Amino acid sequence: MTSKIIDTTFDPWQEIQHHQAQSNLNNKFGATATFIGSMRDFNDDADVSEMTLEHYPEMTQRYLEKLEAEAKKKWPALLDCLIIHRVGHIQPADAIVLIACWSAHRRAALDATDWLIEELKHNAPFWKQELREDGLRWVEKNTDGT
């Protein structure tokens, strides 16, 4: 299981391929579930031209590792998991987060991916600041995901 926080753009599909090639999954998995979150150019009915994500590196890294460990306990059939989260200055359409889960069958991979993104969105120690027409604004709450 791997989690990392980065401050540069990344290609989620390339990261998935690289992780699979470097892992010991071999031919053990039959399912790979993924979630890729990208920056929108709007929020709360306003245009957003840029976003900055801030975090406390050690605290945030520990939190991501804790999530992975909890996912492994909840879904013992989970073979591997990858979480990449971007911080710093982000532009619309940039990938912000990648979650990928591998298992022999689909259910563990799908359920773990869904649970991980919800936990991450609502509880991870990240702080968002948006650049809008009316200036900078700290985001006080996440969208509900619907």
ChimeraX commands (.cxc) that place a marker at each C-alpha (Angstrom):
marker #1 position 0.00,0.00,0.00 radius 0.5
marker #1 position 1.30,3.41,-0.96 radius 0.5
marker #1 position 0.20,6.93,-0.16 radius 0.5
marker #1 position 1.97,10.10,-1.17 radius 0.5
marker #1 position 1.44,13.82,-1.16 radius 0.5
marker #1 position 2.90,15.74,-4.09 radius 0.5
marker #1 position 3.11,19.36,-5.17 radius 0.5
marker #1 position 3.36,18.89,-8.94 radius 0.5
marker #1 position 0.96,17.87,-11.69 radius 0.5
marker #1 position 0.60,14.15,-12.28 radius 0.5
marker #1 position -0.98,11.73,-14.74 radius 0.5
marker #1 position -3.24,9.39,-12.74 radius 0.5
marker #1 position -3.27,6.66,-15.40 radius 0.5
marker #1 position 0.53,6.66,-15.62 radius 0.5
marker #1 position 0.72,6.44,-11.80 radius 0.5
marker #1 position -1.60,3.42,-11.81 radius 0.5
marker #1 position 0.46,1.65,-14.48 radius 0.5
marker #1 position 3.70,2.43,-12.66 radius 0.5
marker #1 position 2.33,1.20,-9.33 radius 0.5
marker #1 position 1.08,-2.04,-10.87 radius 0.5
marker #1 position 4.42,-2.64,-12.57 radius 0.5
marker #1 position 6.38,-2.01,-9.35 radius 0.5
marker #1 position 4.10,-3.94,-6.98 radius 0.5
marker #1 position 3.92,-7.64,-6.28 radius 0.5
marker #1 position 0.35,-7.93,-7.53 radius 0.5
marker #1 position 1.40,-10.12,-10.45 radius 0.5
marker #1 position -1.70,-11.93,-11.68 radius 0.5
marker #1 position -3.48,-12.00,-8.31 radius 0.5
marker #1 position -5.97,-9.21,-8.99 radius 0.5
marker #1 position -9.12,-9.33,-11.06 radius 0.5
marker #1 position -10.38,-5.85,-10.19 radius 0.5
marker #1 position -8.91,-2.38,-10.09 radius 0.5
marker #1 position -11.24,0.36,-8.89 radius 0.5
marker #1 position -10.19,3.99,-9.27 radius 0.5
marker #1 position -11.30,7.44,-8.31 radius 0.5
marker #1 position -9.69,10.52,-9.85 radius 0.5
marker #1 position -10.71,13.92,-8.53 radius 0.5
marker #1 position -9.93,17.00,-10.63 radius 0.5
marker #1 position -10.29,20.70,-9.97 radius 0.5
marker #1 position -13.50,22.28,-11.21 radius 0.5
marker #1 position -13.58,25.86,-12.48 radius 0.5
marker #1 position -16.58,26.66,-10.25 radius 0.5
marker #1 position -17.76,26.25,-6.68 radius 0.5
marker #1 position -20.86,27.56,-4.91 radius 0.5
marker #1 position -22.12,29.15,-8.15 radius 0.5
marker #1 position -18.94,31.20,-8.65 radius 0.5
marker #1 position -16.09,30.86,-11.13 radius 0.5
marker #1 position -12.81,29.63,-9.65 radius 0.5
marker #1 position -9.59,30.32,-11.57 radius 0.5
marker #1 position -7.09,28.70,-9.19 radius 0.5
marker #1 position -6.96,26.80,-5.93 radius 0.5
marker #1 position -4.30,26.37,-3.28 radius 0.5
marker #1 position -4.32,23.29,-1.05 radius 0.5
marker #1 position -2.40,23.55,2.19 radius 0.5
marker #1 position -1.56,20.82,4.70 radius 0.5
marker #1 position 0.74,19.81,7.56 radius 0.5
marker #1 position 3.00,17.24,5.83 radius 0.5
marker #1 position 3.63,14.76,8.65 radius 0.5
marker #1 position 0.10,14.88,10.03 radius 0.5
marker #1 position -1.47,14.50,6.59 radius 0.5
marker #1 position 0.84,11.64,5.59 radius 0.5
marker #1 position 0.06,9.79,8.82 radius 0.5
marker #1 position -3.65,10.27,8.17 radius 0.5
marker #1 position -3.42,8.79,4.67 radius 0.5
marker #1 position -1.45,5.80,6.00 radius 0.5
marker #1 position -4.08,5.33,8.74 radius 0.5
marker #1 position -6.83,5.30,6.10 radius 0.5
marker #1 position -5.02,2.62,4.12 radius 0.5
marker #1 position -4.61,0.46,7.23 radius 0.5
marker #1 position -8.30,0.85,8.10 radius 0.5
marker #1 position -9.32,-0.07,4.55 radius 0.5
marker #1 position -7.21,-3.23,4.74 radius 0.5
marker #1 position -8.96,-4.19,8.01 radius 0.5
marker #1 position -12.43,-3.48,6.63 radius 0.5
marker #1 position -11.78,-5.35,3.37 radius 0.5
marker #1 position -9.31,-8.21,4.01 radius 0.5
marker #1 position -9.61,-9.19,0.33 radius 0.5
marker #1 position -8.02,-5.86,-0.62 radius 0.5
marker #1 position -4.64,-6.67,-2.19 radius 0.5
marker #1 position -3.21,-3.18,-2.59 radius 0.5
marker #1 position -4.13,0.45,-2.60 radius 0.5
marker #1 position -2.62,3.68,-3.91 radius 0.5
marker #1 position -3.48,7.19,-2.74 radius 0.5
marker #1 position -1.90,10.27,-4.32 radius 0.5
marker #1 position -3.01,13.72,-3.21 radius 0.5
marker #1 position -1.84,16.98,-4.68 radius 0.5
marker #1 position -1.09,20.13,-2.67 radius 0.5
marker #1 position 0.04,23.64,-3.60 radius 0.5
marker #1 position -1.26,25.72,-6.50 radius 0.5
marker #1 position -3.75,23.87,-8.69 radius 0.5
marker #1 position -5.40,24.89,-11.96 radius 0.5
marker #1 position -8.81,23.83,-13.31 radius 0.5
marker #1 position -8.76,20.32,-14.83 radius 0.5
marker #1 position -5.61,19.35,-12.89 radius 0.5
marker #1 position -5.87,16.01,-11.07 radius 0.5
marker #1 position -5.98,16.55,-7.32 radius 0.5
marker #1 position -6.47,13.06,-5.94 radius 0.5
marker #1 position -6.07,9.49,-7.15 radius 0.5
marker #1 position -7.30,6.46,-5.27 radius 0.5
marker #1 position -6.80,3.01,-6.76 radius 0.5
marker #1 position -7.63,-0.29,-5.07 radius 0.5
marker #1 position -6.86,-3.81,-6.25 radius 0.5
marker #1 position -8.56,-7.04,-5.21 radius 0.5
marker #1 position -9.26,-10.48,-6.63 radius 0.5
marker #1 position -12.94,-9.56,-7.14 radius 0.5
marker #1 position -14.69,-6.23,-7.69 radius 0.5
marker #1 position -16.63,-5.73,-4.45 radius 0.5
marker #1 position -13.66,-5.11,-2.12 radius 0.5
marker #1 position -11.97,-2.81,-4.63 radius 0.5
marker #1 position -15.13,-0.78,-5.32 radius 0.5
marker #1 position -16.20,-0.50,-1.69 radius 0.5
marker #1 position -12.73,0.41,-0.43 radius 0.5
marker #1 position -12.30,3.08,-3.11 radius 0.5
marker #1 position -15.67,4.63,-2.28 radius 0.5
marker #1 position -14.97,4.60,1.46 radius 0.5
marker #1 position -11.46,6.02,1.05 radius 0.5
marker #1 position -12.54,9.04,-1.00 radius 0.5
marker #1 position -15.39,9.87,1.38 radius 0.5
marker #1 position -13.12,9.63,4.43 radius 0.5
marker #1 position -10.43,11.66,2.71 radius 0.5
marker #1 position -12.83,14.40,1.52 radius 0.5
marker #1 position -14.50,14.86,4.88 radius 0.5
marker #1 position -11.72,14.25,7.40 radius 0.5
marker #1 position -8.25,14.65,5.90 radius 0.5
marker #1 position -6.27,17.67,7.11 radius 0.5
marker #1 position -6.22,19.74,3.92 radius 0.5
marker #1 position -7.24,23.40,3.65 radius 0.5
marker #1 position -8.50,24.89,0.36 radius 0.5
marker #1 position -8.25,28.47,-0.76 radius 0.5
marker #1 position -9.94,29.51,-4.01 radius 0.5
marker #1 position -9.14,32.43,-6.28 radius 0.5
marker #1 position -12.41,33.89,-7.56 radius 0.5
marker #1 position -13.45,37.13,-9.26 radius 0.5
marker #1 position -14.12,38.68,-5.86 radius 0.5
marker #1 position -10.72,37.62,-4.47 radius 0.5
marker #1 position -9.34,34.80,-2.32 radius 0.5
marker #1 position -11.71,32.69,-0.24 radius 0.5
marker #1 position -11.08,29.83,2.19 radius 0.5
marker #1 position -13.42,26.90,1.59 radius 0.5
marker #1 position -15.22,26.17,4.84 radius 0.5
marker #1 position -16.92,22.90,3.90 radius 0.5
marker #1 position -16.64,20.24,1.22 radius 0.5
marker #1 position -19.39,19.48,-1.22 radius 0.5
marker #1 position -21.60,16.56,-0.23 radius 0.5
marker #1 position -20.49,14.43,-3.17 radius 0.5
marker #1 position -23.88,14.07,-4.81 radius 0.5
marker link #1:1,2 radius 0.2
marker link #1:2,3 radius 0.2
marker link #1:3,4 radius 0.2
marker link #1:4,5 radius 0.2
marker link #1:5,6 radius 0.2
marker link #1:6,7 radius 0.2
marker link #1:7,8 radius 0.2
marker link #1:8,9 radius 0.2
marker link #1:9,10 radius 0.2
marker link #1:10,11 radius 0.2
marker link #1:11,12 radius 0.2
marker link #1:12,13 radius 0.2
marker link #1:13,14 radius 0.2
marker link #1:14,15 radius 0.2
marker link #1:15,16 radius 0.2
marker link #1:16,17 radius 0.2
marker link #1:17,18 radius 0.2
marker link #1:18,19 radius 0.2
marker link #1:19,20 radius 0.2
marker link #1:20,21 radius 0.2
marker link #1:21,22 radius 0.2
marker link #1:22,23 radius 0.2
marker link #1:23,24 radius 0.2
marker link #1:24,25 radius 0.2
marker link #1:25,26 radius 0.2
marker link #1:26,27 radius 0.2
marker link #1:27,28 radius 0.2
marker link #1:28,29 radius 0.2
marker link #1:29,30 radius 0.2
marker link #1:30,31 radius 0.2
marker link #1:31,32 radius 0.2
marker link #1:32,33 radius 0.2
marker link #1:33,34 radius 0.2
marker link #1:34,35 radius 0.2
marker link #1:35,36 radius 0.2
marker link #1:36,37 radius 0.2
marker link #1:37,38 radius 0.2
marker link #1:38,39 radius 0.2
marker link #1:39,40 radius 0.2
marker link #1:40,41 radius 0.2
marker link #1:41,42 radius 0.2
marker link #1:42,43 radius 0.2
marker link #1:43,44 radius 0.2
marker link #1:44,45 radius 0.2
marker link #1:45,46 radius 0.2
marker link #1:46,47 radius 0.2
marker link #1:47,48 radius 0.2
marker link #1:48,49 radius 0.2
marker link #1:49,50 radius 0.2
marker link #1:50,51 radius 0.2
marker link #1:51,52 radius 0.2
marker link #1:52,53 radius 0.2
marker link #1:53,54 radius 0.2
marker link #1:54,55 radius 0.2
marker link #1:55,56 radius 0.2
marker link #1:56,57 radius 0.2
marker link #1:57,58 radius 0.2
marker link #1:58,59 radius 0.2
marker link #1:59,60 radius 0.2
marker link #1:60,61 radius 0.2
marker link #1:61,62 radius 0.2
marker link #1:62,63 radius 0.2
marker link #1:63,64 radius 0.2
marker link #1:64,65 radius 0.2
marker link #1:65,66 radius 0.2
marker link #1:66,67 radius 0.2
marker link #1:67,68 radius 0.2
marker link #1:68,69 radius 0.2
marker link #1:69,70 radius 0.2
marker link #1:70,71 radius 0.2
marker link #1:71,72 radius 0.2
marker link #1:72,73 radius 0.2
marker link #1:73,74 radius 0.2
marker link #1:74,75 radius 0.2
marker link #1:75,76 radius 0.2
marker link #1:76,77 radius 0.2
marker link #1:77,78 radius 0.2
marker link #1:78,79 radius 0.2
marker link #1:79,80 radius 0.2
marker link #1:80,81 radius 0.2
marker link #1:81,82 radius 0.2
marker link #1:82,83 radius 0.2
marker link #1:83,84 radius 0.2
marker link #1:84,85 radius 0.2
marker link #1:85,86 radius 0.2
marker link #1:86,87 radius 0.2
marker link #1:87,88 radius 0.2
marker link #1:88,89 radius 0.2
marker link #1:89,90 radius 0.2
marker link #1:90,91 radius 0.2
marker link #1:91,92 radius 0.2
marker link #1:92,93 radius 0.2
marker link #1:93,94 radius 0.2
marker link #1:94,95 radius 0.2
marker link #1:95,96 radius 0.2
marker link #1:96,97 radius 0.2
marker link #1:97,98 radius 0.2
marker link #1:98,99 radius 0.2
marker link #1:99,100 radius 0.2
marker link #1:100,101 radius 0.2
marker link #1:101,102 radius 0.2
marker link #1:102,103 radius 0.2
marker link #1:103,104 radius 0.2
marker link #1:104,105 radius 0.2
marker link #1:105,106 radius 0.2
marker link #1:106,107 radius 0.2
marker link #1:107,108 radius 0.2
marker link #1:108,109 radius 0.2
marker link #1:109,110 radius 0.2
marker link #1:110,111 radius 0.2
marker link #1:111,112 radius 0.2
marker link #1:112,113 radius 0.2
marker link #1:113,114 radius 0.2
marker link #1:114,115 radius 0.2
marker link #1:115,116 radius 0.2
marker link #1:116,117 radius 0.2
marker link #1:117,118 radius 0.2
marker link #1:118,119 radius 0.2
marker link #1:119,120 radius 0.2
marker link #1:120,121 radius 0.2
marker link #1:121,122 radius 0.2
marker link #1:122,123 radius 0.2
marker link #1:123,124 radius 0.2
marker link #1:124,125 radius 0.2
marker link #1:125,126 radius 0.2
marker link #1:126,127 radius 0.2
marker link #1:127,128 radius 0.2
marker link #1:128,129 radius 0.2
marker link #1:129,130 radius 0.2
marker link #1:130,131 radius 0.2
marker link #1:131,132 radius 0.2
marker link #1:132,133 radius 0.2
marker link #1:133,134 radius 0.2
marker link #1:134,135 radius 0.2
marker link #1:135,136 radius 0.2
marker link #1:136,137 radius 0.2
marker link #1:137,138 radius 0.2
marker link #1:138,139 radius 0.2
marker link #1:139,140 radius 0.2
marker link #1:140,141 radius 0.2
marker link #1:141,142 radius 0.2
marker link #1:142,143 radius 0.2
marker link #1:143,144 radius 0.2
marker link #1:144,145 radius 0.2
marker link #1:145,146 radius 0.2
view
